[in-house]
Amino acid sequence: MSPLPDRIVLVVILVFAVSWSRWEDKVLGREIALLDDDGLSRQIHLQRGRHMLANGLGRTPQMGWNGWNHFHCDVDENLVREIADAMVSTGLHKLGYEYVNLDGCWAESSRDNEGNLVPSKSKFPSGMKAVADYIHGKGLKFGIYSYAGVSYGTGQPGSLGSEDRDATAFASWDADYLKYDNFHNDSMSERERYLRMHNALAKVKRPIFYGVCDWGVDDPATWAGPIGNSWRTTRDIRNSWASMTSNADKNDAWASYAGPGGWNDPDLLEVGNGNMTTEEYRSHFSIWAIMKSPLLMSCDIRNMDADTFEILSAKEVISVNQDALGVQGKKVSSEGGLEVWAGPLTDNRVAVVLWNRRDSEADITAHWADIGLPPTTVVAVRDLWQHRSWPSTYHGSLTAPSICSHCVKMFILSPTHA
């Protein structure tokens, strides 16, 4: 039998473990297994520790730009260079935005005589290697696009059946990122098609971030972790409140599957595209940040207004998304459109978003029992959008009064001895 001091330590550990496990069961959907060994030893097994793609990439959610939601097919090498210039001149690259990613329509409608993809001669006359060199010269990274099918409406050939050839081409162009979409799949399963490109990328001598984009149709969170660095959990986002909130809810269901090396992806950011209000875009950015979603801008960052820049450059909000612990925050409380989202951060801190999805203002309260804190824990409160610390400390609960319709309040709670 262990001596008494060991038992006392064990009791303290188990009390913490049970409290934590209750929160993880509710907030993160983790599976906690307490395994007996002579009644004393215990082991905590976290479901999130499943295999992730070990290519060294995506240790935090990817950040950058993909212009599809704003420009669609109207992208050429001059625009891409200007976007890279803007990412640097605005200082966005210093906040972590690093990828400049192409989407569809960059290629000619047919392969050459040797079966190679050919960059559009009218849009990318200098070739992809030259574009990549320009982006790399800015200290940024270059992303390319293809899809796990044969052909689709814009005419660009897909990579199904040509995975090795295309992965070799992407590497020869010094691509750093591949978004791999889901069109005309020849009745082959998603898992098989996406695995084939994974295998092709593994053969090239260049690390390439692999973004699986099967639109969530085959629940990729359940199988894409070992093969991709992120996976779409939703259909394409639209620039509307209804679409954004729907994608947030769908992505939330898969929280337990995300972690360093592999992330749930509810699609691009619509911030700055002009159909939602500033506060709705602030909500959008806050929820994507706490969900550890990719932060891929999809507006014209060359011509941002002040509100758009203020949201996209919110350093304290971005820090939640990029926190090294890598635990996706989750909706922990919902009552008639009044929601509390929360997730743990490094140094025993907790990120909290209070989100009012009602059509009128309301008070919202976060209770410690919902966000994983013991009831007696005293915390300091940092308001991430107001960039100020609240003067008092709090324990048991935190209430933000009169949150406007479709607005958020976002905080970091830091335990204190005060």
Contacts in CASP RR format, 6 or more apart in sequence:
PFRMAT RR
TARGET T0000
AUTHOR 0000-0000-0000
METHOD contacts of the structure
MODEL  1
MSPLPDRIVLVVILVFAVSWSRWEDKVLGREIALLDDDGLSRQIHLQRGR
HMLANGLGRTPQMGWNGWNHFHCDVDENLVREIADAMVSTGLHKLGYEYV
NLDGCWAESSRDNEGNLVPSKSKFPSGMKAVADYIHGKGLKFGIYSYAGV
SYGTGQPGSLGSEDRDATAFASWDADYLKYDNFHNDSMSERERYLRMHNA
LAKVKRPIFYGVCDWGVDDPATWAGPIGNSWRTTRDIRNSWASMTSNADK
NDAWASYAGPGGWNDPDLLEVGNGNMTTEEYRSHFSIWAIMKSPLLMSCD
IRNMDADTFEILSAKEVISVNQDALGVQGKKVSSEGGLEVWAGPLTDNRV
AVVLWNRRDSEADITAHWADIGLPPTTVVAVRDLWQHRSWPSTYHGSLTA
PSICSHCVKMFILSPTHA
2 10 0 8 1.000
2 40 0 8 1.000
6 40 0 8 1.000
7 40 0 8 1.000
10 40 0 8 1.000
10 42 0 8 1.000
13 42 0 8 1.000
14 34 0 8 1.000
14 42 0 8 1.000
17 32 0 8 1.000
17 34 0 8 1.000
17 42 0 8 1.000
17 44 0 8 1.000
19 372 0 8 1.000
19 374 0 8 1.000
20 32 0 8 1.000
20 372 0 8 1.000
21 30 0 8 1.000
21 32 0 8 1.000
21 44 0 8 1.000
22 372 0 8 1.000
23 371 0 8 1.000
23 372 0 8 1.000
24 30 0 8 1.000
24 32 0 8 1.000
24 46 0 8 1.000
25 32 0 8 1.000
26 332 0 8 1.000
26 370 0 8 1.000
27 255 0 8 1.000
27 329 0 8 1.000
27 330 0 8 1.000
27 332 0 8 1.000
27 342 0 8 1.000
27 343 0 8 1.000
27 370 0 8 1.000
27 371 0 8 1.000
27 372 0 8 1.000
28 48 0 8 1.000
28 255 0 8 1.000
28 256 0 8 1.000
28 327 0 8 1.000
28 328 0 8 1.000
28 329 0 8 1.000
28 330 0 8 1.000
28 343 0 8 1.000
29 47 0 8 1.000
29 255 0 8 1.000
29 256 0 8 1.000
29 330 0 8 1.000
30 46 0 8 1.000
30 47 0 8 1.000
30 48 0 8 1.000
30 256 0 8 1.000
31 45 0 8 1.000
31 46 0 8 1.000
31 47 0 8 1.000
32 44 0 8 1.000
32 45 0 8 1.000
32 46 0 8 1.000
33 43 0 8 1.000
33 44 0 8 1.000
33 45 0 8 1.000
34 42 0 8 1.000
34 43 0 8 1.000
34 44 0 8 1.000
35 41 0 8 1.000
35 42 0 8 1.000
35 43 0 8 1.000
35 45 0 8 1.000
36 42 0 8 1.000
47 256 0 8 1.000
48 256 0 8 1.000
48 257 0 8 1.000
48 258 0 8 1.000
48 259 0 8 1.000
48 327 0 8 1.000
50 225 0 8 1.000
50 257 0 8 1.000
51 225 0 8 1.000
51 226 0 8 1.000
52 225 0 8 1.000
52 226 0 8 1.000
52 259 0 8 1.000
52 260 0 8 1.000
52 261 0 8 1.000
52 262 0 8 1.000
53 198 0 8 1.000
53 210 0 8 1.000
53 225 0 8 1.000
53 226 0 8 1.000
53 227 0 8 1.000
53 228 0 8 1.000
53 229 0 8 1.000
53 261 0 8 1.000
53 262 0 8 1.000
55 202 0 8 1.000
55 207 0 8 1.000
55 208 0 8 1.000
55 210 0 8 1.000
55 229 0 8 1.000
56 207 0 8 1.000
56 261 0 8 1.000
57 207 0 8 1.000
57 208 0 8 1.000
57 209 0 8 1.000
57 229 0 8 1.000
57 261 0 8 1.000
58 209 0 8 1.000
58 229 0 8 1.000
58 230 0 8 1.000
58 260 0 8 1.000
58 261 0 8 1.000
58 262 0 8 1.000
58 263 0 8 1.000
59 260 0 8 1.000
59 261 0 8 1.000
59 324 0 8 1.000
60 260 0 8 1.000
60 292 0 8 1.000
60 321 0 8 1.000
60 322 0 8 1.000
60 323 0 8 1.000
60 324 0 8 1.000
60 326 0 8 1.000
61 230 0 8 1.000
61 263 0 8 1.000
61 292 0 8 1.000
61 293 0 8 1.000
61 294 0 8 1.000
61 295 0 8 1.000
61 321 0 8 1.000
61 322 0 8 1.000
62 99 0 8 1.000
62 177 0 8 1.000
62 209 0 8 1.000
62 229 0 8 1.000
62 230 0 8 1.000
62 263 0 8 1.000
62 294 0 8 1.000
62 295 0 8 1.000
62 296 0 8 1.000
63 95 0 8 1.000
63 96 0 8 1.000
63 97 0 8 1.000
63 98 0 8 1.000
63 99 0 8 1.000
63 294 0 8 1.000
63 295 0 8 1.000
63 296 0 8 1.000
63 318 0 8 1.000
63 321 0 8 1.000
63 322 0 8 1.000
64 87 0 8 1.000
64 96 0 8 1.000
64 97 0 8 1.000
64 98 0 8 1.000
64 99 0 8 1.000
64 100 0 8 1.000
64 101 0 8 1.000
64 295 0 8 1.000
64 296 0 8 1.000
64 297 0 8 1.000
65 83 0 8 1.000
65 87 0 8 1.000
65 97 0 8 1.000
65 99 0 8 1.000
65 100 0 8 1.000
65 101 0 8 1.000
65 296 0 8 1.000
65 297 0 8 1.000
65 298 0 8 1.000
65 301 0 8 1.000
66 99 0 8 1.000
66 101 0 8 1.000
66 102 0 8 1.000
66 103 0 8 1.000
66 179 0 8 1.000
66 268 0 8 1.000
66 296 0 8 1.000
66 297 0 8 1.000
66 298 0 8 1.000
67 75 0 8 1.000
67 83 0 8 1.000
67 101 0 8 1.000
67 103 0 8 1.000
67 268 0 8 1.000
67 297 0 8 1.000
67 298 0 8 1.000
67 299 0 8 1.000
68 103 0 8 1.000
68 104 0 8 1.000
68 268 0 8 1.000
68 298 0 8 1.000
69 237 0 8 1.000
69 239 0 8 1.000
69 268 0 8 1.000
69 270 0 8 1.000
69 273 0 8 1.000
69 298 0 8 1.000
69 299 0 8 1.000
70 273 0 8 1.000
70 298 0 8 1.000
70 299 0 8 1.000
70 300 0 8 1.000
71 79 0 8 1.000
71 300 0 8 1.000
72 105 0 8 1.000
73 104 0 8 1.000
73 105 0 8 1.000
73 154 0 8 1.000
75 102 0 8 1.000
75 103 0 8 1.000
75 105 0 8 1.000
75 106 0 8 1.000
75 123 0 8 1.000
76 120 0 8 1.000
76 122 0 8 1.000
76 123 0 8 1.000
76 124 0 8 1.000
77 123 0 8 1.000
77 124 0 8 1.000
77 125 0 8 1.000
77 126 0 8 1.000
77 127 0 8 1.000
77 130 0 8 1.000
77 131 0 8 1.000
80 100 0 8 1.000
80 102 0 8 1.000
80 131 0 8 1.000
80 134 0 8 1.000
80 135 0 8 1.000
81 131 0 8 1.000
81 134 0 8 1.000
81 135 0 8 1.000
82 302 0 8 1.000
83 100 0 8 1.000
83 301 0 8 1.000
83 302 0 8 1.000
84 100 0 8 1.000
84 134 0 8 1.000
84 135 0 8 1.000
84 138 0 8 1.000
84 140 0 8 1.000
85 138 0 8 1.000
85 302 0 8 1.000
86 92 0 8 1.000
86 301 0 8 1.000
86 302 0 8 1.000
87 93 0 8 1.000
87 97 0 8 1.000
87 100 0 8 1.000
87 138 0 8 1.000
87 140 0 8 1.000
87 301 0 8 1.000
88 138 0 8 1.000
88 139 0 8 1.000
88 140 0 8 1.000
90 301 0 8 1.000
90 304 0 8 1.000
90 309 0 8 1.000
90 313 0 8 1.000
91 313 0 8 1.000
92 297 0 8 1.000
92 301 0 8 1.000
92 312 0 8 1.000
92 313 0 8 1.000
93 138 0 8 1.000
93 139 0 8 1.000
93 140 0 8 1.000
95 313 0 8 1.000
95 315 0 8 1.000
95 318 0 8 1.000
96 318 0 8 1.000
96 322 0 8 1.000
97 295 0 8 1.000
97 297 0 8 1.000
98 139 0 8 1.000
98 140 0 8 1.000
98 141 0 8 1.000
99 140 0 8 1.000
99 141 0 8 1.000
99 142 0 8 1.000
99 143 0 8 1.000
99 176 0 8 1.000
99 177 0 8 1.000
99 209 0 8 1.000
99 296 0 8 1.000
100 135 0 8 1.000
100 140 0 8 1.000
100 141 0 8 1.000
100 142 0 8 1.000
100 143 0 8 1.000
101 142 0 8 1.000
101 143 0 8 1.000
101 144 0 8 1.000
101 145 0 8 1.000
101 177 0 8 1.000
101 179 0 8 1.000
101 296 0 8 1.000
102 143 0 8 1.000
102 144 0 8 1.000
102 145 0 8 1.000
103 145 0 8 1.000
103 179 0 8 1.000
104 145 0 8 1.000
104 154 0 8 1.000
104 156 0 8 1.000
104 181 0 8 1.000
105 120 0 8 1.000
105 123 0 8 1.000
105 154 0 8 1.000
105 156 0 8 1.000
106 119 0 8 1.000
106 120 0 8 1.000
106 123 0 8 1.000
106 124 0 8 1.000
106 128 0 8 1.000
106 144 0 8 1.000
106 145 0 8 1.000
106 156 0 8 1.000
107 117 0 8 1.000
107 118 0 8 1.000
107 119 0 8 1.000
107 120 0 8 1.000
107 156 0 8 1.000
107 157 0 8 1.000
108 117 0 8 1.000
108 118 0 8 1.000
108 119 0 8 1.000
108 120 0 8 1.000
108 121 0 8 1.000
108 156 0 8 1.000
109 155 0 8 1.000
109 156 0 8 1.000
109 157 0 8 1.000
110 118 0 8 1.000
110 157 0 8 1.000
111 117 0 8 1.000
111 118 0 8 1.000
111 157 0 8 1.000
111 162 0 8 1.000
112 118 0 8 1.000
115 162 0 8 1.000
115 165 0 8 1.000
116 165 0 8 1.000
116 169 0 8 1.000
117 146 0 8 1.000
117 157 0 8 1.000
117 162 0 8 1.000
117 166 0 8 1.000
117 169 0 8 1.000
119 127 0 8 1.000
119 128 0 8 1.000
124 131 0 8 1.000
128 144 0 8 1.000
128 173 0 8 1.000
128 175 0 8 1.000
129 172 0 8 1.000
129 173 0 8 1.000
129 174 0 8 1.000
131 142 0 8 1.000
132 142 0 8 1.000
132 173 0 8 1.000
132 174 0 8 1.000
132 175 0 8 1.000
133 174 0 8 1.000
135 141 0 8 1.000
135 142 0 8 1.000
136 142 0 8 1.000
136 174 0 8 1.000
141 176 0 8 1.000
141 177 0 8 1.000
142 173 0 8 1.000
142 174 0 8 1.000
142 175 0 8 1.000
142 176 0 8 1.000
142 177 0 8 1.000
143 175 0 8 1.000
143 176 0 8 1.000
143 177 0 8 1.000
143 178 0 8 1.000
143 179 0 8 1.000
144 170 0 8 1.000
144 173 0 8 1.000
144 175 0 8 1.000
144 177 0 8 1.000
144 178 0 8 1.000
144 179 0 8 1.000
145 178 0 8 1.000
145 179 0 8 1.000
145 180 0 8 1.000
145 181 0 8 1.000
146 158 0 8 1.000
146 159 0 8 1.000
146 166 0 8 1.000
146 170 0 8 1.000
146 178 0 8 1.000
146 179 0 8 1.000
146 180 0 8 1.000
146 181 0 8 1.000
146 197 0 8 1.000
147 158 0 8 1.000
147 159 0 8 1.000
147 160 0 8 1.000
147 180 0 8 1.000
147 181 0 8 1.000
147 182 0 8 1.000
147 183 0 8 1.000
147 213 0 8 1.000
148 158 0 8 1.000
148 159 0 8 1.000
148 160 0 8 1.000
148 180 0 8 1.000
148 181 0 8 1.000
148 182 0 8 1.000
148 183 0 8 1.000
148 185 0 8 1.000
148 190 0 8 1.000
148 193 0 8 1.000
148 194 0 8 1.000
148 196 0 8 1.000
148 197 0 8 1.000
148 214 0 8 1.000
149 158 0 8 1.000
149 159 0 8 1.000
149 160 0 8 1.000
149 182 0 8 1.000
149 183 0 8 1.000
149 184 0 8 1.000
149 185 0 8 1.000
149 186 0 8 1.000
149 193 0 8 1.000
150 157 0 8 1.000
150 158 0 8 1.000
150 160 0 8 1.000
150 184 0 8 1.000
150 185 0 8 1.000
150 186 0 8 1.000
151 157 0 8 1.000
151 158 0 8 1.000
151 183 0 8 1.000
151 184 0 8 1.000
152 158 0 8 1.000
152 183 0 8 1.000
152 184 0 8 1.000
153 183 0 8 1.000
158 166 0 8 1.000
158 183 0 8 1.000
158 184 0 8 1.000
159 166 0 8 1.000
159 180 0 8 1.000
159 197 0 8 1.000
160 185 0 8 1.000
160 186 0 8 1.000
160 188 0 8 1.000
160 193 0 8 1.000
160 196 0 8 1.000
161 196 0 8 1.000
163 196 0 8 1.000
163 197 0 8 1.000
163 199 0 8 1.000
163 200 0 8 1.000
164 200 0 8 1.000
164 203 0 8 1.000
166 200 0 8 1.000
167 197 0 8 1.000
167 200 0 8 1.000
167 201 0 8 1.000
167 203 0 8 1.000
167 204 0 8 1.000
167 208 0 8 1.000
168 200 0 8 1.000
168 203 0 8 1.000
168 204 0 8 1.000
170 178 0 8 1.000
170 204 0 8 1.000
170 208 0 8 1.000
171 204 0 8 1.000
171 205 0 8 1.000
171 206 0 8 1.000
171 208 0 8 1.000
174 206 0 8 1.000
175 206 0 8 1.000
175 208 0 8 1.000
176 207 0 8 1.000
176 208 0 8 1.000
176 209 0 8 1.000
177 208 0 8 1.000
177 209 0 8 1.000
177 211 0 8 1.000
178 197 0 8 1.000
178 201 0 8 1.000
178 208 0 8 1.000
178 209 0 8 1.000
178 210 0 8 1.000
178 211 0 8 1.000
179 211 0 8 1.000
179 213 0 8 1.000
180 194 0 8 1.000
180 197 0 8 1.000
180 210 0 8 1.000
180 211 0 8 1.000
180 212 0 8 1.000
180 213 0 8 1.000
181 213 0 8 1.000
182 190 0 8 1.000
182 213 0 8 1.000
182 214 0 8 1.000
182 215 0 8 1.000
182 217 0 8 1.000
185 193 0 8 1.000
189 218 0 8 1.000
190 214 0 8 1.000
190 217 0 8 1.000
190 218 0 8 1.000
190 220 0 8 1.000
191 218 0 8 1.000
191 223 0 8 1.000
194 212 0 8 1.000
194 214 0 8 1.000
194 220 0 8 1.000
194 224 0 8 1.000
194 227 0 8 1.000
194 228 0 8 1.000
195 227 0 8 1.000
197 210 0 8 1.000
198 210 0 8 1.000
198 227 0 8 1.000
198 228 0 8 1.000
201 208 0 8 1.000
201 210 0 8 1.000
209 229 0 8 1.000
209 230 0 8 1.000
210 227 0 8 1.000
210 228 0 8 1.000
210 229 0 8 1.000
211 228 0 8 1.000
211 229 0 8 1.000
211 230 0 8 1.000
211 231 0 8 1.000
211 265 0 8 1.000
212 220 0 8 1.000
212 224 0 8 1.000
212 227 0 8 1.000
212 228 0 8 1.000
212 230 0 8 1.000
212 231 0 8 1.000
212 232 0 8 1.000
213 231 0 8 1.000
213 232 0 8 1.000
213 265 0 8 1.000
214 220 0 8 1.000
214 231 0 8 1.000
214 232 0 8 1.000
215 232 0 8 1.000
215 234 0 8 1.000
215 235 0 8 1.000
215 236 0 8 1.000
216 231 0 8 1.000
216 232 0 8 1.000
216 233 0 8 1.000
216 234 0 8 1.000
216 235 0 8 1.000
219 254 0 8 1.000
220 231 0 8 1.000
220 232 0 8 1.000
220 233 0 8 1.000
221 231 0 8 1.000
221 233 0 8 1.000
221 254 0 8 1.000
221 257 0 8 1.000
221 258 0 8 1.000
221 264 0 8 1.000
222 257 0 8 1.000
224 231 0 8 1.000
225 231 0 8 1.000
225 257 0 8 1.000
225 262 0 8 1.000
228 262 0 8 1.000
229 261 0 8 1.000
229 262 0 8 1.000
229 263 0 8 1.000
230 262 0 8 1.000
230 263 0 8 1.000
230 264 0 8 1.000
230 265 0 8 1.000
230 294 0 8 1.000
231 262 0 8 1.000
231 263 0 8 1.000
231 264 0 8 1.000
231 265 0 8 1.000
232 265 0 8 1.000
232 266 0 8 1.000
232 267 0 8 1.000
233 250 0 8 1.000
233 251 0 8 1.000
233 253 0 8 1.000
233 254 0 8 1.000
233 264 0 8 1.000
233 265 0 8 1.000
233 266 0 8 1.000
234 246 0 8 1.000
234 247 0 8 1.000
234 250 0 8 1.000
234 251 0 8 1.000
234 265 0 8 1.000
234 266 0 8 1.000
234 267 0 8 1.000
235 247 0 8 1.000
235 267 0 8 1.000
236 267 0 8 1.000
237 243 0 8 1.000
237 244 0 8 1.000
237 247 0 8 1.000
237 266 0 8 1.000
237 267 0 8 1.000
237 268 0 8 1.000
237 270 0 8 1.000
238 270 0 8 1.000
239 270 0 8 1.000
239 273 0 8 1.000
239 274 0 8 1.000
239 275 0 8 1.000
239 276 0 8 1.000
240 275 0 8 1.000
240 276 0 8 1.000
241 276 0 8 1.000
241 280 0 8 1.000
241 406 0 8 1.000
244 270 0 8 1.000
244 276 0 8 1.000
244 280 0 8 1.000
244 283 0 8 1.000
244 284 0 8 1.000
245 357 0 8 1.000
247 266 0 8 1.000
247 267 0 8 1.000
248 266 0 8 1.000
248 287 0 8 1.000
248 288 0 8 1.000
248 291 0 8 1.000
249 331 0 8 1.000
250 266 0 8 1.000
251 264 0 8 1.000
251 265 0 8 1.000
251 266 0 8 1.000
251 291 0 8 1.000
251 293 0 8 1.000
252 291 0 8 1.000
252 330 0 8 1.000
252 331 0 8 1.000
254 264 0 8 1.000
255 264 0 8 1.000
255 291 0 8 1.000
255 328 0 8 1.000
255 329 0 8 1.000
255 330 0 8 1.000
256 328 0 8 1.000
257 264 0 8 1.000
258 264 0 8 1.000
258 292 0 8 1.000
258 326 0 8 1.000
258 328 0 8 1.000
259 292 0 8 1.000
259 326 0 8 1.000
259 327 0 8 1.000
259 328 0 8 1.000
260 324 0 8 1.000
260 326 0 8 1.000
263 292 0 8 1.000
263 293 0 8 1.000
263 294 0 8 1.000
263 328 0 8 1.000
264 291 0 8 1.000
264 292 0 8 1.000
264 293 0 8 1.000
264 328 0 8 1.000
265 293 0 8 1.000
265 294 0 8 1.000
266 288 0 8 1.000
266 291 0 8 1.000
266 293 0 8 1.000
268 296 0 8 1.000
268 297 0 8 1.000
268 298 0 8 1.000
269 284 0 8 1.000
269 285 0 8 1.000
269 288 0 8 1.000
269 295 0 8 1.000
269 296 0 8 1.000
269 297 0 8 1.000
269 298 0 8 1.000
269 299 0 8 1.000
269 312 0 8 1.000
270 276 0 8 1.000
270 281 0 8 1.000
270 284 0 8 1.000
270 298 0 8 1.000
270 299 0 8 1.000
271 281 0 8 1.000
271 284 0 8 1.000
271 285 0 8 1.000
271 297 0 8 1.000
271 299 0 8 1.000
271 308 0 8 1.000
271 311 0 8 1.000
271 312 0 8 1.000
272 281 0 8 1.000
272 299 0 8 1.000
272 304 0 8 1.000
272 305 0 8 1.000
272 308 0 8 1.000
272 311 0 8 1.000
272 312 0 8 1.000
273 298 0 8 1.000
273 299 0 8 1.000
276 284 0 8 1.000
277 406 0 8 1.000
278 307 0 8 1.000
278 311 0 8 1.000
279 404 0 8 1.000
279 406 0 8 1.000
279 407 0 8 1.000
279 408 0 8 1.000
280 406 0 8 1.000
281 307 0 8 1.000
281 308 0 8 1.000
281 311 0 8 1.000
282 311 0 8 1.000
282 385 0 8 1.000
282 407 0 8 1.000
282 408 0 8 1.000
283 355 0 8 1.000
283 406 0 8 1.000
283 407 0 8 1.000
283 408 0 8 1.000
285 295 0 8 1.000
285 311 0 8 1.000
285 312 0 8 1.000
285 314 0 8 1.000
285 317 0 8 1.000
286 317 0 8 1.000
286 353 0 8 1.000
286 355 0 8 1.000
286 385 0 8 1.000
286 408 0 8 1.000
286 410 0 8 1.000
287 341 0 8 1.000
287 353 0 8 1.000
287 355 0 8 1.000
287 408 0 8 1.000
288 294 0 8 1.000
288 295 0 8 1.000
288 321 0 8 1.000
289 295 0 8 1.000
289 317 0 8 1.000
289 318 0 8 1.000
289 320 0 8 1.000
289 321 0 8 1.000
289 410 0 8 1.000
290 320 0 8 1.000
290 321 0 8 1.000
290 329 0 8 1.000
290 341 0 8 1.000
290 342 0 8 1.000
290 343 0 8 1.000
290 351 0 8 1.000
290 353 0 8 1.000
290 410 0 8 1.000
291 328 0 8 1.000
291 329 0 8 1.000
291 330 0 8 1.000
291 341 0 8 1.000
292 321 0 8 1.000
292 326 0 8 1.000
292 327 0 8 1.000
292 328 0 8 1.000
292 329 0 8 1.000
293 321 0 8 1.000
295 318 0 8 1.000
295 321 0 8 1.000
297 312 0 8 1.000
299 308 0 8 1.000
301 312 0 8 1.000
304 312 0 8 1.000
314 384 0 8 1.000
314 385 0 8 1.000
316 382 0 8 1.000
316 384 0 8 1.000
316 387 0 8 1.000
316 412 0 8 1.000
317 384 0 8 1.000
317 385 0 8 1.000
317 410 0 8 1.000
320 345 0 8 1.000
320 351 0 8 1.000
320 384 0 8 1.000
320 410 0 8 1.000
320 412 0 8 1.000
323 345 0 8 1.000
323 346 0 8 1.000
323 351 0 8 1.000
324 346 0 8 1.000
325 344 0 8 1.000
325 345 0 8 1.000
325 346 0 8 1.000
327 343 0 8 1.000
327 344 0 8 1.000
327 345 0 8 1.000
328 343 0 8 1.000
329 341 0 8 1.000
329 342 0 8 1.000
329 343 0 8 1.000
329 351 0 8 1.000
330 341 0 8 1.000
330 342 0 8 1.000
330 343 0 8 1.000
331 339 0 8 1.000
331 340 0 8 1.000
331 341 0 8 1.000
332 340 0 8 1.000
332 341 0 8 1.000
332 342 0 8 1.000
332 370 0 8 1.000
332 371 0 8 1.000
333 339 0 8 1.000
333 340 0 8 1.000
333 366 0 8 1.000
333 367 0 8 1.000
333 370 0 8 1.000
334 340 0 8 1.000
336 358 0 8 1.000
337 356 0 8 1.000
337 357 0 8 1.000
337 358 0 8 1.000
338 354 0 8 1.000
338 355 0 8 1.000
338 356 0 8 1.000
338 357 0 8 1.000
338 358 0 8 1.000
338 362 0 8 1.000
338 364 0 8 1.000
339 353 0 8 1.000
339 354 0 8 1.000
339 355 0 8 1.000
339 356 0 8 1.000
339 357 0 8 1.000
339 364 0 8 1.000
340 352 0 8 1.000
340 353 0 8 1.000
340 354 0 8 1.000
340 355 0 8 1.000
340 364 0 8 1.000
340 365 0 8 1.000
340 366 0 8 1.000
340 367 0 8 1.000
340 370 0 8 1.000
340 371 0 8 1.000
341 352 0 8 1.000
341 353 0 8 1.000
341 355 0 8 1.000
342 350 0 8 1.000
342 351 0 8 1.000
342 352 0 8 1.000
342 353 0 8 1.000
342 366 0 8 1.000
342 370 0 8 1.000
342 371 0 8 1.000
342 372 0 8 1.000
343 350 0 8 1.000
343 351 0 8 1.000
343 352 0 8 1.000
343 371 0 8 1.000
344 350 0 8 1.000
344 351 0 8 1.000
344 372 0 8 1.000
345 351 0 8 1.000
345 412 0 8 1.000
347 414 0 8 1.000
348 414 0 8 1.000
348 415 0 8 1.000
349 412 0 8 1.000
349 413 0 8 1.000
349 414 0 8 1.000
349 415 0 8 1.000
350 371 0 8 1.000
350 372 0 8 1.000
350 373 0 8 1.000
350 379 0 8 1.000
350 412 0 8 1.000
350 413 0 8 1.000
351 410 0 8 1.000
351 411 0 8 1.000
351 412 0 8 1.000
351 413 0 8 1.000
352 366 0 8 1.000
352 371 0 8 1.000
352 398 0 8 1.000
352 410 0 8 1.000
352 411 0 8 1.000
352 412 0 8 1.000
352 413 0 8 1.000
353 408 0 8 1.000
353 409 0 8 1.000
353 410 0 8 1.000
353 411 0 8 1.000
354 364 0 8 1.000
354 366 0 8 1.000
354 400 0 8 1.000
354 403 0 8 1.000
354 408 0 8 1.000
354 409 0 8 1.000
354 410 0 8 1.000
354 411 0 8 1.000
355 364 0 8 1.000
355 407 0 8 1.000
355 408 0 8 1.000
356 362 0 8 1.000
356 364 0 8 1.000
356 403 0 8 1.000
356 404 0 8 1.000
356 405 0 8 1.000
356 406 0 8 1.000
356 407 0 8 1.000
356 408 0 8 1.000
357 406 0 8 1.000
358 405 0 8 1.000
359 405 0 8 1.000
359 406 0 8 1.000
360 405 0 8 1.000
361 402 0 8 1.000
361 403 0 8 1.000
361 404 0 8 1.000
361 405 0 8 1.000
362 402 0 8 1.000
362 403 0 8 1.000
363 399 0 8 1.000
363 400 0 8 1.000
363 401 0 8 1.000
363 402 0 8 1.000
363 403 0 8 1.000
364 399 0 8 1.000
364 400 0 8 1.000
364 403 0 8 1.000
364 409 0 8 1.000
365 397 0 8 1.000
365 398 0 8 1.000
365 399 0 8 1.000
365 400 0 8 1.000
366 397 0 8 1.000
366 398 0 8 1.000
366 399 0 8 1.000
367 396 0 8 1.000
367 397 0 8 1.000
368 374 0 8 1.000
368 375 0 8 1.000
368 377 0 8 1.000
368 395 0 8 1.000
368 396 0 8 1.000
368 397 0 8 1.000
369 375 0 8 1.000
371 413 0 8 1.000
373 379 0 8 1.000
373 396 0 8 1.000
373 413 0 8 1.000
373 415 0 8 1.000
375 395 0 8 1.000
375 396 0 8 1.000
376 395 0 8 1.000
376 396 0 8 1.000
377 395 0 8 1.000
377 396 0 8 1.000
377 415 0 8 1.000
378 393 0 8 1.000
378 394 0 8 1.000
378 395 0 8 1.000
378 415 0 8 1.000
378 416 0 8 1.000
378 417 0 8 1.000
378 418 0 8 1.000
379 393 0 8 1.000
379 394 0 8 1.000
379 395 0 8 1.000
379 398 0 8 1.000
379 413 0 8 1.000
379 414 0 8 1.000
379 415 0 8 1.000
379 416 0 8 1.000
380 389 0 8 1.000
380 390 0 8 1.000
380 393 0 8 1.000
380 413 0 8 1.000
380 414 0 8 1.000
380 416 0 8 1.000
380 418 0 8 1.000
381 389 0 8 1.000
381 390 0 8 1.000
381 392 0 8 1.000
381 393 0 8 1.000
381 394 0 8 1.000
381 398 0 8 1.000
381 411 0 8 1.000
381 412 0 8 1.000
381 413 0 8 1.000
382 388 0 8 1.000
382 389 0 8 1.000
382 390 0 8 1.000
382 411 0 8 1.000
382 412 0 8 1.000
382 413 0 8 1.000
382 414 0 8 1.000
383 389 0 8 1.000
383 390 0 8 1.000
383 409 0 8 1.000
383 410 0 8 1.000
383 411 0 8 1.000
384 410 0 8 1.000
384 411 0 8 1.000
384 412 0 8 1.000
385 408 0 8 1.000
385 409 0 8 1.000
385 410 0 8 1.000
393 416 0 8 1.000
393 418 0 8 1.000
394 413 0 8 1.000
398 411 0 8 1.000
398 413 0 8 1.000
400 409 0 8 1.000
403 409 0 8 1.000
END
